[in-house]
Every structure is written in C-alpha cells, then in structure tokens.
Amino acid sequence: MKHQEITMTKWSLVWCDCTEVYELKDLNVSAVIEFILELHGKELIPRPVVEMFSDEIDKPSMSIALGRFESVVTLEPSINPPYYISLGDNQREGLTELFCHGNQAIEYYARNLVSSASALEILNEFLHSQNLSKTIEWERL
C-alpha cells in the first residue's frame, strides 16, 4: 500500500533555457518520465537542469542535468542538509559542458557525471521510492 501512495504523488517540474523559465504542475510519475525522455531527446544548448519536487512539505526533491550521453543528478532528501550529487568517476578532472539552471549557464565537476541511462534509471527509482538510489555512488554536498 505504501508503494501506491508514493507513486500517486503529484510532481512539479521547473527548468529553463537560459532565457525563459518553464513549469509543469500536477504530473504523475508516468507523465514526468515521458516528459524527461522527450526533453532529453531535444538538442538544447546549453542542456537544461530539470528540478522535480512534490507540493507536499518536506518531501525529497531531485534535479537532473540532462546531458547527451552523461548527466548529473542531485537529491535533496528533505529541506535540511545533507544534499547529494551523483559521483561517477572520482578521479575524473575538469568541468562538464554547460547546463542551464536558474536562467544562467553552469558547469559541474566532471567527476559528478554519470551515464544518462543511469541518471534516467535513478530518476525512475526516485519517483517510485523517493529514496537515495544505491545504483551509483553519491557525493555529499
């Protein structure tokens, strides 16, 4: 029964293209996944960072920086720290390609990149369980 309640959570999405902010509200899990896959397939430059959150107070939220082949995922289990960011290769140096977040172009550390397939799997898991995925390593922010 708990699993059904969580998957019935309605989600809001916020992202921008560095000129305009967009928002979708009251999406179910299937609609979120469908939209993310559609947005992921577009050739947007810089690539968007999509924030996903529930309208329920103090529920976990997630952001996914949608890269072409690699993405960055951040998770806020609650409104209070700690927060987490994906950790792909801890030895990887440098910065990522540009992503767009909050009407500005940003970069992440390259070590925080994970495959886009892994990021989408983590997103799916998060939307169903709202937990920190164990399929990758996380860096505490």
N, C-alpha and C positions, 0 to 999 in steps of 0.2 A: 504494500500500500504506500509506503514511503516513496518508492521509486515513481509511482504515478503522480503523487503530489508534486515532486520536484520537476518532472517533465511537463507539468501543467503550468509552471511558472511562465509568466509573460516577460519578454525581454525587450529592452530598448537598445538601439544601435545608433552610435554617433560617429561620424567620420567627416573628413573634409578633403578637398582637392587643392588646398593652399590658397583658394580664393573664396570658397563658399563652404559653409558647414551644412551637413545633411543629417537628418534624424528620421528614424523609423521607430514607431512605438507599438507595443502590444503584439509582438511576434511570438509565435510558439517555436519550439525547438526546430521543427522541420523548416519553417519559414526562415529562421536565422541561418541554418546550414545552407539552404538553397540560395539565399542572398549572398552569403560569403563566397560560395563557389562561383556565382555569377560575377561578383566584383573582382574576385581573384583572377578570373579569366580575361579581364579587360587590360588593355595596355596603358594604364595610367602612369604618368611620370610627374612628380615622384609618386611612389606607391603609397596607398592610404594605410593609416593605422585606424582600425575599427575598434571602438570601445563598446563592450556589451555589459549591460547591467540590468538588474531587476528593479522594479519600482518598490520592492519590499525593503524596508530599512535594515541596514547592516547585513545585507546578503553579499556573497562574493561577487566580484566583477572581474572581467578579463578583457585584455586588449590584445589584438593580433595585428602585427605589422605584416601586411600581405606582400611578400616578395614573389618574384617569378619562380625561383627554384628553392629559395630559402626564406624563412620568415622568423620573426621574433615574437615571443608570447610573454605577456606579463600577467600576473594574477595577484589580485588583492583579496585575500580570504575574508577580510572584514574592513571596516573603515579605519581601523587601527593597524599600524605596522605589526609584524613584518609583512613586506610585499616581496614578490618573487619574479624573476625574469629567467627565461629559458637559458640553458647553458649547453651549447653544442660541443665545441672543442675548446677547452680551457687554455690550450697552447696557441690558439689562433690569435694573431695580432692584427691591428688595424681597425678600420671602421667599415660599416656597411655602406651600401648605396643609400641615396636619400629616400626617406619616407616622409610623408606629410602627416603632422599631428598638431592639432590646435592652430590651424592656419599658418603653420611655419614648417619649413623643411628641417628634418632632424636626421641624425645618424645614431646608430647603436654601435657598441663594440662588436666586432666580428665574432668574438667568442660566444655571443648570445644567439647566433644564427642556428636554427635547426632546419631540417628539410621541411618544405612546405607541406608535404604529405604528413609528416609528424605533427606539424602545427595544426592541421585540419583534424587529425585524429584526437589531439589534445582538446581542441575546441569541442568536438563531439562528446568526448568524455566529460568535460566540464559542464556542458549544458544539461547532461543527464544526471550528474552526481554532485556538481558544484565543489568538487574536491581537487586538490593538487595532484595532477597526474604523476604516476610512478614510471611512465614510459620514457621519460627523459630526466636529466639532472636539472636542478634549479639553483640559481644563484640568489642569495638573499639580498634585497636592496636596503 
